[in-house]
């Protein structure tokens, strides 16, 4: 083999008829006067012929029916499962989005409950005082029962002066 | 493959894509031997190749919506078969070069009575030599020499450039010739 010899790649492509016409002619001309390349080309061609001589391999079985059976068997459980679901299961499936993530929903439910409890307890602290003699805005008649704890006079004690006690007591 | 087959394939694939299993069964029947032949020579185990051939068609059914008529159905199937065979070889940890037992011949290698003894010997030796070369060389040789794929199809199936196809084929042939002498039908050890 010398530096002018075509590489295996060119000889291999020649066997496959995958060389452009010009390159093909060059390789063939070279191989005609180079025993090494001629031998290599002959080997590649003989290899190609040996592959062609390999016996045919056949399954002798109808795989069409087998594969279709397999596909149907794989699809059957899903179809049956949906067909045999009772009305309870179907109903449950409607609410599944709500019940599927109980842990994710619990903080929101807790926050909502705390808010409701807060409003309810806050409402219990409010006292409405009727004063029919003096018309006043409704907000003036509302006071917080809890605030009486902070009066200057503790509940049950006598007022030292008339104006010492809150407006409610003085009105009374 | 005749010119009528791809047109028949396109028609059957269109029907199969619409859910017609009978059309898909027809496709399987038409291509089962080709897929089996390739897988069998890649794996060199008949039972394994039989199971894998079925798997290839199941995978093809699942991937059928992705198939486009630009690619030949047969080439597309061989691509699925090639990937499945390589996965199987990886599972067997044989994807790296690993010579198999010499005694393991391809089950269907027995030729008809008309074949000469020398011819039978050469076929058996070619099968043996194929088992001795790397999987990437074996697959490209089988796809080119046995299945007759063009360079462009080889590039698509193997996911490589056409230039790489040319060089890999040359290397694969050189590697096979290390173990197989086609003239004398003897192996070089």
HADDOCK unambig.tbl for C-alpha pairs under 7 A between the chains (distance, minus, plus):
assign (segid A and resid 8 and name CA) (segid B and resid 170 and name CA) 5.77 0.50 0.50
assign (segid A and resid 9 and name CA) (segid B and resid 166 and name CA) 6.34 0.50 0.50
assign (segid A and resid 9 and name CA) (segid B and resid 167 and name CA) 5.50 0.50 0.50
assign (segid A and resid 9 and name CA) (segid B and resid 170 and name CA) 4.91 0.50 0.50
assign (segid A and resid 12 and name CA) (segid B and resid 170 and name CA) 5.37 0.50 0.50
assign (segid A and resid 13 and name CA) (segid B and resid 166 and name CA) 6.60 0.50 0.50
assign (segid A and resid 43 and name CA) (segid B and resid 182 and name CA) 6.81 0.50 0.50
assign (segid A and resid 46 and name CA) (segid B and resid 182 and name CA) 5.67 0.50 0.50
assign (segid A and resid 46 and name CA) (segid B and resid 183 and name CA) 6.84 0.50 0.50
assign (segid A and resid 47 and name CA) (segid B and resid 182 and name CA) 5.72 0.50 0.50
assign (segid A and resid 48 and name CA) (segid B and resid 145 and name CA) 6.47 0.50 0.50
assign (segid A and resid 50 and name CA) (segid B and resid 182 and name CA) 6.70 0.50 0.50
assign (segid A and resid 51 and name CA) (segid B and resid 145 and name CA) 6.10 0.50 0.50
assign (segid A and resid 51 and name CA) (segid B and resid 146 and name CA) 6.35 0.50 0.50
assign (segid A and resid 52 and name CA) (segid B and resid 146 and name CA) 6.83 0.50 0.50
assign (segid A and resid 54 and name CA) (segid B and resid 123 and name CA) 5.86 0.50 0.50
assign (segid A and resid 55 and name CA) (segid B and resid 109 and name CA) 6.05 0.50 0.50
assign (segid A and resid 55 and name CA) (segid B and resid 111 and name CA) 5.92 0.50 0.50
assign (segid A and resid 57 and name CA) (segid B and resid 33 and name CA) 6.86 0.50 0.50
assign (segid A and resid 57 and name CA) (segid B and resid 37 and name CA) 5.66 0.50 0.50
assign (segid A and resid 57 and name CA) (segid B and resid 108 and name CA) 5.95 0.50 0.50
assign (segid A and resid 58 and name CA) (segid B and resid 33 and name CA) 5.29 0.50 0.50
assign (segid A and resid 59 and name CA) (segid B and resid 33 and name CA) 5.97 0.50 0.50
assign (segid A and resid 62 and name CA) (segid B and resid 29 and name CA) 6.48 0.50 0.50
assign (segid A and resid 63 and name CA) (segid B and resid 28 and name CA) 6.48 0.50 0.50
assign (segid A and resid 63 and name CA) (segid B and resid 29 and name CA) 6.19 0.50 0.50
assign (segid A and resid 63 and name CA) (segid B and resid 32 and name CA) 6.82 0.50 0.50
assign (segid A and resid 64 and name CA) (segid B and resid 25 and name CA) 4.03 0.50 0.50
assign (segid A and resid 64 and name CA) (segid B and resid 26 and name CA) 6.34 0.50 0.50
assign (segid A and resid 64 and name CA) (segid B and resid 28 and name CA) 4.96 0.50 0.50
assign (segid A and resid 64 and name CA) (segid B and resid 29 and name CA) 5.16 0.50 0.50
assign (segid A and resid 65 and name CA) (segid B and resid 25 and name CA) 6.27 0.50 0.50
assign (segid A and resid 67 and name CA) (segid B and resid 54 and name CA) 6.22 0.50 0.50
assign (segid A and resid 67 and name CA) (segid B and resid 57 and name CA) 6.97 0.50 0.50
assign (segid A and resid 67 and name CA) (segid B and resid 58 and name CA) 6.75 0.50 0.50
assign (segid A and resid 68 and name CA) (segid B and resid 21 and name CA) 6.53 0.50 0.50
assign (segid A and resid 68 and name CA) (segid B and resid 25 and name CA) 6.38 0.50 0.50
